[in-house]
């Protein structure tokens, strides 16, 4: 049965890094995916102006979404790195909740508000606001003005969280057949792949060490580095769980119901 998936992200490449293979698998199996990006992605470059970067990342975002088969992209347009100042959590929660009540997803994916290793303030803000919005979108007294406008409360059964640490992961998706598409989608975020490699080069220079494949590399020649990095990470998750390549998530499904419904199992979506 086709399901509706809503991804709530801070930046244009968040989804591809954390869940690109899973999203490709979702859409390949006929599920409908919508993506919300909270910021305008205007800070992540050592080369471009904010205006140039904003325009470039908008094109990159939509190109990658098209490649992955995403049906709808919504950009909220807040300044990168300034989300919590420009749109505090209660306000962002309301915006997310409105989108949830409009699109009525079965599954949401977002940053984990309980992650111990998340340092980006935009990720933290999206995680908190998204967690509140997805947990209470079926409560009519949360943002009742939306109900008065004709939107209906909506219950979300499955919550998937991007999990950076293996200790937080409890759901593993085999992306062996989709790892190439994940990498290809990341390549389309060219400005951010250049940034990723340039940041590695700054760290390399500061360390005084030498790394084969990085020494003297032009950041614009990023493909080999990104390919190697993604295959290493997804390969490690895969090998630990019986796959060639996999992505790991922290997933919550239907609260305590699966435990209470003895001798019954939920179907897997991917």
C-alpha positions in Angstrom: 0.0 0.0 0.0 1.3 3.4 -1.0 2.1 5.7 2.0 2.8 9.4 2.3 6.2 10.4 3.7 7.1 13.9 5.0 10.7 14.9 5.5 11.3 17.9 7.7 14.9 19.2 7.2 16.9 22.2 8.0 19.1 22.3 4.9 18.9 21.2 1.3 21.3 18.2 1.7 20.3 17.0 5.1 18.1 14.3 3.7 20.5 13.0 1.1 23.4 12.6 3.6 21.2 10.9 6.2 18.5 9.1 4.3 19.1 9.5 0.5 19.1 5.7 -0.1 16.0 5.1 2.0 14.1 7.9 0.2 15.1 6.5 -3.2 13.8 3.1 -2.0 10.5 4.7 -0.7 9.8 6.3 -4.0 10.8 3.3 -6.0 8.2 1.3 -4.1 5.5 3.8 -4.9 5.4 5.8 -1.7 4.9 9.6 -2.0 7.5 11.8 -0.5 7.3 15.5 0.3 10.3 17.5 1.6 10.3 20.6 3.7 13.5 22.7 4.0 13.4 25.3 6.7 16.4 27.5 5.7 17.6 29.2 2.5 21.0 27.5 2.7 22.9 30.8 2.3 25.9 30.2 4.6 27.7 27.1 3.5 30.4 28.3 1.1 34.0 29.6 1.2 33.7 30.9 -2.4 30.2 32.2 -3.2 28.3 35.2 -1.9 25.2 34.6 0.1 23.1 35.6 -2.9 25.0 33.3 -5.3 24.9 30.5 -2.9 21.1 30.9 -2.2 20.4 30.6 -5.9 22.8 27.7 -6.5 21.4 25.7 -3.6 17.8 26.2 -4.7 18.7 24.6 -8.0 20.7 21.9 -6.4 17.9 21.1 -4.0 15.3 20.7 -6.7 17.5 18.7 -9.0 18.3 16.2 -6.2 14.7 16.0 -5.2 13.7 15.2 -8.8 16.4 12.5 -9.0 15.1 10.9 -5.9 11.5 11.0 -7.1 10.2 13.5 -4.5 6.7 14.8 -5.3 6.7 18.1 -3.4 9.3 20.5 -2.1 8.5 23.3 0.3 11.1 25.9 1.2 10.4 28.1 4.3 13.3 30.5 3.5 14.8 31.4 6.9 18.5 32.3 7.0 20.9 29.5 7.4 22.3 29.3 10.9 19.7 31.8 12.2 16.6 29.7 12.3 16.0 29.8 16.0 16.3 33.6 16.1 14.1 34.2 13.0 11.5 31.4 13.7 11.5 30.3 17.4 10.3 26.7 18.1 6.7 27.5 18.8 6.3 29.3 15.6 8.1 26.7 13.6 6.1 24.0 15.2 2.9 25.7 14.0 4.3 25.9 10.4 5.2 22.2 10.5 1.9 21.3 12.0 0.0 23.2 9.3 1.9 21.3 6.6 1.2 18.0 8.4 -2.5 18.7 8.5 -2.5 19.7 4.9 -0.4 16.7 3.5 -1.5 14.1 6.0 1.6 11.9 6.1 1.8 8.4 7.4 5.5 8.7 8.1 7.7 11.6 9.1 11.5 11.8 9.0 13.5 14.5 10.7 16.4 15.3 13.0 16.4 13.6 16.4 15.7 16.0 19.3 17.4 13.6 21.7 20.6 13.1 19.7 23.7 13.5 21.9 26.0 14.5 19.0 24.1 17.2 17.2 25.9 20.5 17.2 24.2 22.5 14.4 21.6 25.0 15.8 19.3 24.7 12.8 19.2 20.9 13.2 18.4 21.3 16.9 15.6 23.8 16.2 14.0 21.7 13.4 14.3 18.6 15.6 12.5 20.1 18.5 9.8 21.8 16.5 9.3 18.8 14.3 9.0 16.4 17.3 6.4 18.6 18.9 4.5 19.0 15.6 4.5 15.4 14.7 3.6 14.3 18.2 0.6 16.6 18.7 -0.8 17.3 15.2 -3.8 15.2 16.0 -4.6 17.3 19.1 -7.2 19.9 18.0 -6.3 22.4 20.7 -2.7 22.7 19.4 -2.9 25.6 16.9 -6.7 25.7 17.0 -6.7 28.5 14.4 -5.8 25.9 11.8 -8.8 23.8 12.7 -11.0 26.9 12.5 -9.6 27.4 9.0 -10.9 24.0 8.0 -7.8 21.8 8.5 -8.3 18.6 10.3 -6.2 17.1 13.1 -4.0 14.3 11.8 -2.3 11.4 13.6 1.1 10.2 12.5 1.9 6.6 13.2 5.5 6.3 12.3 8.3 8.7 13.3 11.8 8.2 11.8 14.7 10.2 13.1 18.1 10.7 11.5 20.5 8.8 13.9 24.1 9.8 13.7 25.2 7.4 16.5 24.9 3.6 16.1 23.7 3.4 19.7 20.6 5.3 18.8 19.7 3.3 15.7 16.9 0.6 15.9 15.8 0.5 12.2 18.1 -0.4 9.4 17.2 0.0 5.7 19.1 -2.1 3.1 20.1 0.5 0.5 22.5 -1.8 -1.5 20.5 -1.2 -4.7 20.2 2.5 -3.9 23.6 3.6 -2.7 24.6 4.8 -6.1 21.5 7.0 -6.4 22.2 8.4 -2.9 25.7 9.4 -4.0 24.4 10.8 -7.3 21.9 12.9 -5.4 24.7 14.3 -3.2 26.8 15.1 -6.3 23.9 17.3 -7.4 24.5 19.4 -4.3 27.8 20.6 -5.9 28.3 23.6 -3.7 28.0 21.5 -0.5 30.3 18.8 -1.8 32.9 21.4 -2.5 32.4 22.8 1.0 32.7 19.3 2.5 36.0 18.7 0.9 37.3 22.2 1.6 36.4 21.8 5.3 38.3 18.5 5.3 41.3 20.3 3.8 41.2 23.0 6.5 41.2 20.3 9.1 44.0 18.4 7.3 46.2 21.6 7.2 45.6 22.4 10.8 46.5 18.9 11.9 49.8 18.9 10.1 49.1 15.3 9.0 49.0 13.7 5.6 46.1 11.8 4.1 46.4 10.0 0.7 43.7 11.2 -1.6 43.3 14.5 0.2 46.8 16.0 0.0 46.8 18.7 -2.6 43.2 17.9 -3.7 41.2 20.6 -5.6 37.8 20.7 -3.6 36.0 20.8 -7.0 37.3 17.3 -7.6 35.1 16.0 -4.8 33.5 12.9 -6.3 36.1 10.3 -5.2 36.1 11.7 -1.7 32.3 11.8 -1.3 32.0 8.3 -2.9 34.5 6.9 -0.5 33.0 8.6 2.5 29.4 7.5 1.8 30.4 3.9 1.0 32.5 3.7 4.1 29.6 4.9 6.4 26.8 3.0 4.8 29.0 0.0 4.4 29.8 -0.1 8.1 26.1 0.1 9.0 25.3 -2.5 6.4 27.9 -5.0 7.5 26.8 -4.8 11.1 23.2 -5.7 10.0 23.7 -8.2 7.2 23.6 -5.9 4.2 26.2 -4.5 1.8 25.0 -0.9 2.4 22.4 0.4 4.9 21.1 3.5 6.6 20.2 3.5 10.3 17.4 5.4 12.0 15.8 5.7 15.4 12.2 4.7 14.7 9.0 4.9 16.8 5.9 3.2 15.5 2.4 3.5 16.9 3.5 4.0 20.5 2.9 0.9 22.7 0.4 -0.7 20.3 2.8 -3.2 18.6 3.8 -4.5 22.1 0.2 -4.7 23.2 -1.0 -6.4 20.0 0.4 -9.8 20.9 1.3 -12.3 18.1 0.8 -9.6 15.4 3.4 -7.9 13.4 3.4 -4.6 11.4 4.4 -4.7 7.8 7.6 -3.0 6.8 7.4 -0.1 4.3 11.0 -0.6 3.0 
